[in-house]
Amino acid sequence: MEIDYGQLKRALREVLDEQGATSDPVLAAKYQGGSLVLKPADTSLKPKEVPIEDFFKKLTRVRDQLRVLEQKVNSNEKLDAEDKRVLQGYITRSYGTLTTFNQLFRDKEDWFVGQKGK
């Protein structure tokens, strides 16, 4: 039997996350102290500037909640295999949608991984 080390690594990370044994992801050095600017197309409106660290914390909370949801779906005994497969598909596609933000993470192990990486 061939072992999928990526899947094994993710499963181990999830268990460690549940137990609080992992550290928080670190923002890439090039973004530390930076800001995210939301600039409206309408120049009469003022742009909104958000410290990148605040955005990064919220982004990692979304990631952590997706991981918890994934664990709950996979361990739910009331869902049949097809329901789990469908829900897992939504979760995986959500990860994939968030891959745009992977450049914010210092460590590649913290990246969002969509369909291609699973």
GROMACS elastic network, one bead per residue, 0.5 to 0.9 nm:
[ bonds ]
;  ai    aj funct       b0    kb
    3     6     6  0.87874   500
    3     7     6  0.84190   500
    3     8     6  0.77116   500
    4     7     6  0.53904   500
    4     8     6  0.61919   500
    4     9     6  0.85969   500
    5     9     6  0.58575   500
    5    10     6  0.84701   500
    6     9     6  0.50891   500
    6    10     6  0.62355   500
    6    11     6  0.86361   500
    6   117     6  0.81137   500
    6   118     6  0.72824   500
    7    10     6  0.51179   500
    7    11     6  0.61414   500
    7    12     6  0.85939   500
    7   118     6  0.68637   500
    8    11     6  0.50981   500
    8    12     6  0.61475   500
    8    13     6  0.85549   500
    9    12     6  0.51532   500
    9    13     6  0.61142   500
    9    14     6  0.86199   500
   10    13     6  0.50194   500
   10    14     6  0.61427   500
   10    15     6  0.87133   500
   11    14     6  0.50828   500
   11    15     6  0.63587   500
   11    16     6  0.86728   500
   12    15     6  0.51727   500
   12    16     6  0.61974   500
   12    17     6  0.85095   500
   13    16     6  0.50201   500
   13    17     6  0.59317   500
   13    18     6  0.85276   500
   13    21     6  0.89334   500
   13    22     6  0.76157   500
   14    18     6  0.61220   500
   14    19     6  0.86334   500
   14    67     6  0.69664   500
   14    68     6  0.80253   500
   14    71     6  0.78523   500
   15    18     6  0.51130   500
   15    19     6  0.63780   500
   15    20     6  0.86663   500
   15    21     6  0.85589   500
   16    19     6  0.50879   500
   16    20     6  0.60814   500
   16    22     6  0.58872   500
   17    21     6  0.58941   500
   17    22     6  0.56082   500
   17    23     6  0.84003   500
   17    64     6  0.84233   500
   17    67     6  0.89926   500
   18    21     6  0.76572   500
   18    22     6  0.88584   500
   18    68     6  0.81072   500
   19    22     6  0.81011   500
   20    23     6  0.78780   500
   22    25     6  0.88986   500
   23    26     6  0.87097   500
   24    60     6  0.83312   500
   25    57     6  0.89687   500
   25    60     6  0.75246   500
   25   105     6  0.68659   500
   25   106     6  0.75620   500
   25   107     6  0.74781   500
   25   110     6  0.63192   500
   26    29     6  0.85072   500
   26    56     6  0.89907   500
   26   104     6  0.85265   500
   26   105     6  0.60207   500
   26   106     6  0.55280   500
   26   107     6  0.71439   500
   26   110     6  0.85847   500
   27    30     6  0.83815   500
   27    31     6  0.68377   500
   27    32     6  0.65379   500
   27    52     6  0.88375   500
   27    53     6  0.74045   500
   27    56     6  0.71326   500
   27   103     6  0.89809   500
   27   104     6  0.57073   500
   27   106     6  0.53114   500
   27   107     6  0.83963   500
   28    31     6  0.57193   500
   28    32     6  0.66997   500
   28   103     6  0.74282   500
   28   104     6  0.54013   500
   28   105     6  0.50880   500
   28   107     6  0.77152   500
   29    32     6  0.52580   500
   29    33     6  0.87847   500
   29   104     6  0.87368   500
   29   105     6  0.88777   500
   29   106     6  0.69538   500
   30    33     6  0.85130   500
   30    34     6  0.81178   500
   30   104     6  0.85876   500
   31    34     6  0.51695   500
   31    35     6  0.78082   500
   31    52     6  0.70112   500
   31    53     6  0.83166   500
   31   104     6  0.69876   500
   32    35     6  0.85466   500
   32    52     6  0.72179   500
   32    53     6  0.69911   500
   33    51     6  0.72364   500
   33    52     6  0.70059   500
   33    53     6  0.73021   500
   34    50     6  0.87899   500
   34    51     6  0.62312   500
   34    52     6  0.54879   500
   34    53     6  0.77348   500
   35    49     6  0.63547   500
   35    50     6  0.54336   500
   35    53     6  0.78332   500
   35    55     6  0.87008   500
   36    48     6  0.81786   500
   36    49     6  0.56551   500
   36    50     6  0.50733   500
   36    51     6  0.61501   500
   36    52     6  0.55137   500
   36    55     6  0.77362   500
   37    47     6  0.66174   500
   37    48     6  0.57085   500
   37    50     6  0.63748   500
   37    51     6  0.87319   500
   38    47     6  0.55312   500
   38    48     6  0.50306   500
   38    49     6  0.62924   500
   38    50     6  0.81570   500
   39    42     6  0.84361   500
   39    43     6  0.83962   500
   39    45     6  0.83146   500
   39    46     6  0.73405   500
   39    48     6  0.65523   500
   39    49     6  0.84937   500
   40    43     6  0.66819   500
   40    44     6  0.86013   500
   40    45     6  0.64171   500
   40    46     6  0.72910   500
   40    47     6  0.61889   500
   40    48     6  0.85396   500
   41    44     6  0.87594   500
   41    45     6  0.81559   500
   42    45     6  0.57180   500
   42    46     6  0.86456   500
   43    46     6  0.72789   500
   43    47     6  0.86810   500
   49    52     6  0.89883   500
   50    53     6  0.84305   500
   50    54     6  0.70587   500
   50    55     6  0.70242   500
   51    54     6  0.54701   500
   51    55     6  0.66865   500
   51    56     6  0.87935   500
   52    55     6  0.50509   500
   52    56     6  0.59805   500
   52    57     6  0.86013   500
   53    57     6  0.61899   500
   53    58     6  0.87315   500
   54    57     6  0.52316   500
   54    58     6  0.64465   500
   54    59     6  0.86705   500
   55    58     6  0.52238   500
   55    59     6  0.61322   500
   55    60     6  0.86948   500
   56    60     6  0.61499   500
   56    61     6  0.85664   500
   56   101     6  0.89964   500
   56   104     6  0.74738   500
   56   105     6  0.85567   500
   57    60     6  0.52122   500
   57    61     6  0.62333   500
   57    62     6  0.87877   500
   58    61     6  0.50122   500
   58    62     6  0.63590   500
   58    63     6  0.87262   500
   59    62     6  0.51598   500
   59    63     6  0.63746   500
   59    64     6  0.87300   500
   59    98     6  0.88341   500
   59   101     6  0.84134   500
   60    64     6  0.60683   500
   60    65     6  0.85282   500
   61    64     6  0.50077   500
   61    65     6  0.60968   500
   61    66     6  0.85401   500
   62    65     6  0.51438   500
   62    66     6  0.61809   500
   62    67     6  0.86743   500
   63    66     6  0.51194   500
   63    67     6  0.63135   500
   63    68     6  0.87914   500
   63    95     6  0.77620   500
   63    98     6  0.87426   500
   63   112     6  0.75696   500
   64    67     6  0.50648   500
   64    68     6  0.63332   500
   64    69     6  0.86573   500
   65    68     6  0.50261   500
   65    69     6  0.60970   500
   65    70     6  0.84856   500
   66    70     6  0.60503   500
   66    71     6  0.86162   500
   66    91     6  0.68313   500
   66    94     6  0.82578   500
   66    95     6  0.80012   500
   67    70     6  0.50007   500
   67    71     6  0.62469   500
   67    72     6  0.86547   500
   67    91     6  0.86311   500
   68    71     6  0.50679   500
   68    72     6  0.61688   500
   68    73     6  0.86199   500
   69    72     6  0.50516   500
   69    73     6  0.61276   500
   69    74     6  0.85669   500
   69    91     6  0.80926   500
   70    73     6  0.52030   500
   70    74     6  0.61521   500
   70    75     6  0.85884   500
   70    87     6  0.83888   500
   70    88     6  0.67417   500
   70    91     6  0.68458   500
   70    92     6  0.89472   500
   71    74     6  0.51950   500
   71    75     6  0.60623   500
   71    76     6  0.84040   500
   72    75     6  0.52889   500
   72    76     6  0.58636   500
   73    76     6  0.52864   500
   73    77     6  0.87119   500
   73    79     6  0.77069   500
   73    83     6  0.89381   500
   73    84     6  0.62040   500
   73    87     6  0.72798   500
   73    88     6  0.74271   500
   74    77     6  0.82799   500
   74    79     6  0.85987   500
   74    84     6  0.64744   500
   74    85     6  0.89337   500
   74    88     6  0.80067   500
   75    79     6  0.88446   500
   76    79     6  0.58862   500
   76    80     6  0.87060   500
   76    84     6  0.84656   500
   77    80     6  0.74746   500
   79    82     6  0.79953   500
   79    83     6  0.58473   500
   79    84     6  0.62085   500
   80    83     6  0.53973   500
   80    84     6  0.62954   500
   80    85     6  0.86848   500
   81    84     6  0.51181   500
   81    85     6  0.61123   500
   81    86     6  0.87130   500
   82    86     6  0.62256   500
   82    87     6  0.86380   500
   83    86     6  0.51521   500
   83    87     6  0.61464   500
   83    88     6  0.83978   500
   84    87     6  0.51846   500
   84    88     6  0.58545   500
   84    89     6  0.84170   500
   85    88     6  0.50916   500
   85    89     6  0.61445   500
   85    90     6  0.88888   500
   86    89     6  0.50814   500
   86    90     6  0.66417   500
   86    91     6  0.89280   500
   87    90     6  0.51904   500
   87    91     6  0.64143   500
   87    92     6  0.86896   500
   88    91     6  0.50110   500
   88    92     6  0.60373   500
   88    93     6  0.85221   500
   89    92     6  0.50878   500
   89    93     6  0.61089   500
   89    94     6  0.85039   500
   89   115     6  0.84246   500
   90    93     6  0.51622   500
   90    94     6  0.61364   500
   90    95     6  0.87314   500
   91    95     6  0.63488   500
   91    96     6  0.86573   500
   91   114     6  0.87560   500
   92    95     6  0.51014   500
   92    96     6  0.62475   500
   92    97     6  0.87119   500
   92   113     6  0.76103   500
   92   114     6  0.53178   500
   92   115     6  0.59941   500
   92   118     6  0.83039   500
   93    97     6  0.61339   500
   93    98     6  0.86939   500
   93   114     6  0.58847   500
   93   115     6  0.66228   500
   94    97     6  0.50669   500
   94    98     6  0.64638   500
   94    99     6  0.89739   500
   94   114     6  0.74051   500
   95    98     6  0.52210   500
   95    99     6  0.65322   500
   95   112     6  0.53763   500
   95   113     6  0.56481   500
   95   115     6  0.82132   500
   96    99     6  0.53104   500
   96   100     6  0.82722   500
   96   112     6  0.67378   500
   96   113     6  0.58355   500
   96   115     6  0.65017   500
   96   116     6  0.84624   500
   97   100     6  0.70054   500
   97   112     6  0.86306   500
   97   114     6  0.73887   500
   98   101     6  0.58921   500
   98   102     6  0.75476   500
   98   112     6  0.63241   500
   98   113     6  0.83053   500
   98   114     6  0.82871   500
   99   102     6  0.52183   500
   99   103     6  0.83715   500
   99   111     6  0.71345   500
   99   112     6  0.51902   500
   99   113     6  0.65639   500
   99   114     6  0.72286   500
  100   103     6  0.72673   500
  100   112     6  0.86377   500
  101   104     6  0.57258   500
  101   105     6  0.77793   500
  101   111     6  0.81967   500
  101   112     6  0.79989   500
  102   105     6  0.56306   500
  102   106     6  0.87336   500
  102   108     6  0.77913   500
  102   110     6  0.80181   500
  102   111     6  0.51484   500
  102   112     6  0.63254   500
  102   113     6  0.89521   500
  103   106     6  0.75762   500
  103   108     6  0.86984   500
  103   111     6  0.81974   500
  104   111     6  0.88473   500
  105   108     6  0.68491   500
  105   109     6  0.87990   500
  105   110     6  0.65693   500
  105   111     6  0.66600   500
  106   109     6  0.89162   500
  106   110     6  0.80031   500
  107   110     6  0.57275   500
  107   111     6  0.73742   500
  108   111     6  0.53213   500
  108   112     6  0.89059   500
  109   112     6  0.86497   500
  113   116     6  0.75359   500
  113   117     6  0.54899   500
  113   118     6  0.69267   500
  114   117     6  0.57460   500
  114   118     6  0.66117   500
  115   118     6  0.54494   500
